């Protein structure tokens, strides 16, 4: 009797492990397009960290000088508001630069 036309019981394998080897291999699915990975940005130069720290500490120094706690500050006629806003501006620029550091 031809196995193609044999009853179903006669075609079944003897153990369940035989099915793994006798199973046909399916065609692989077509892969979807993947764009190339983004290039990593270059690391920042070593001096950039010093600029960031200089801006942050410079802003703190200017604010402390505004309140007269450090030399170079105190009662400077007409520039009291400028010192406070200048110190806060230096700190803000320092934080902005820190976000770009890699």
GIHU-V24234 format. One record per residue. SS is DSSP state (alpha for helix, beta for strand, coil for the rest). BURIAL is 1 if it has 24 or more other C-alpha atoms within 12 Angstrom, else 0. Layout:
BEGIN
[[SS:BURIAL] [SS:BURIAL]]
END
This chain:
BEGIN
[[coil:0] [coil:0] [alpha:0] [alpha:0] [alpha:0] [coil:0] [coil:0] [alpha:0] [alpha:0] [alpha:0] [alpha:0] [coil:0] [coil:0] [coil:0] [coil:0] [coil:0] [coil:0] [alpha:0] [alpha:0] [alpha:0] [alpha:0] [alpha:0] [coil:0] [coil:0] [coil:0] [coil:0] [coil:0] [coil:0] [coil:0] [coil:0] [coil:0] [coil:0] [coil:0] [coil:0] [coil:0] [coil:0] [coil:0] [coil:0] [coil:0] [coil:0] [coil:0] [coil:0] [coil:0] [coil:0] [coil:0] [coil:0] [alpha:0] [alpha:0] [alpha:0] [alpha:0] [alpha:0] [alpha:1] [alpha:1] [alpha:0] [alpha:1] [alpha:1] [alpha:0] [alpha:1] [alpha:1] [alpha:1] [alpha:1] [alpha:1] [alpha:1] [alpha:0] [alpha:1] [alpha:1] [coil:0] [coil:0] [coil:0] [coil:0] [coil:0] [coil:0] [coil:0] [coil:0] [coil:0] [coil:0] [coil:0] [coil:0] [coil:0] [alpha:0] [alpha:0] [alpha:0] [alpha:1] [alpha:1] [alpha:0] [alpha:1] [alpha:1] [alpha:1] [alpha:0] [alpha:1] [alpha:1] [alpha:0] [alpha:0] [alpha:1] [alpha:0] [alpha:0] [alpha:0] [alpha:0] [alpha:0] [coil:0] [coil:0] [coil:0]]
END
